[in-house]
Amino acid sequence: MGQMYVAIGYDLNTREAVEMDAGKFCEGCHFNSEAVISMHYLLKKQPYRIMWLGSEALQGYNLNRLKRKEDLLGASVAFYKEYYEAKHADWGEEYPEISLFISENYATWNRTSIEHQAIKELKDNGKSAVEYTGYLINHTRKEAINLVDYYNCSKGLFWNETTEEFVTVLDPIPILTDMDRGHLLAFFDGIPANVTENLAGRWAGDLLERIEDVPANEYTIIDCCFVNIYPRAKYCLSKFGIDEEGWLIANEKGELFEGVTLSFLGTRSPKVRFKMEIQEKDSGKRVVYNPVSIDKIKKTRTS
C-alpha cells in the first residue's frame, strides 16, 4: 500500500487530459494537497472523468479489475507498456489485450498542466485549501454530494507541539475515485461509525463536476463522510466535549462518539467508544483517548 498515485482527469470526447503526481495516497488526499486543489479547479471549469490510480493498480491480476473501456482509457493517460516493462519484464502477459489497449491509447491524449493555475487562483483568493461549497455531482450515476454537509461531518483536528489546533479534511474526490485500496491508508487508525466507507472507489472513472446548485429532480443527493477516527475525535472533543461519565460526545444531539479500527485485510475491531482522560505532563495537559468495546460496556452495565 506504499505505491505512488497519479490524479487523472480526462475527457473522452475531446481527448483532453490532466495527470499529476499525487504522492502516496495518505499524503495526497487532503484538502490542501496540490493534486486535490487541481482536480477541484478542473471540475469547476467543466465535467471530467476522474480517477486516483496507483502505480501498482495495473500489475498482474489487477489489470483485469478495470472492466469498463472508459477506465482503461483513463489508465492510458498516465501509463504505458514500456513504463511497466522497465520494472516487470512480463507485464501484461496475463492480459495481453488489456495491456496493448492501454499502451496504444497512451499517445492519443492531449495532456495539459493545471496545477500552477489552480494554486495561483487559490492564493489570489487568500486561500490555502479547497473550499467546500455547492455540490460535487456525478453525471454518470446521477448522484450528488452536498459539499457543505460533507465538510461539516468530515473535518477533523490535529494539534502541533504548541497545542495549536489545525483543521484537516480528507477530500472526497481521491477516496471516491480510488482505483485500488489506497483509501485504507487514509483510514489507517479507524473510522467513526458514520463514515460512508462503502462509497470508496465507487465513482472511479465517472464523469464528475462541481456546481453551486443541483438541477431539480435530476440527481439523488447522497450522504458522504470520510474522516480518520482520531482527528474527528479531537474535533468532537473540542466542539462537543464529554458527558458526565467521561464519554466523548459526537454531535449537537449529545450522541456518543462510536467507531471501529481497520486493517489492510479488511478486518475491523468491535465498535468502540472513547473514554477521555486528561493527564498532567511537564509540558502541560495531555488528552488520552481510551477505546472501550461497546460490548464490554454493555456487559459491565448488566453485571
Secondary structure, DSSP 4 states (H G I P E B T S, - for coil): ---EEEEEEE-TTT-EEEEEEEEEHHHHSBTTSHHHHHHHHHHHHS-EEEEEEETTTTSGGGGGG--SHHHHHHHHHH--HHHHHTT-TTTTSSSHHHHHHHHHHGGG-EE---HHHHHHHHHHTT-SS----SEEEETTTTEEEEHHHHHHHHEEEEE-TT--EEEEEB-HHHHHTBSSSTHHHHTTT-EETT--GGGTTTTTT-EEEEESSPPTTTSEE-------HHHHHHHHHHHT-B-TTSBBB-STT-PBPEEE-B-TTS-BPPPEEEEEEEEEETTEEEEEEEEEEHHHHHHHHH-
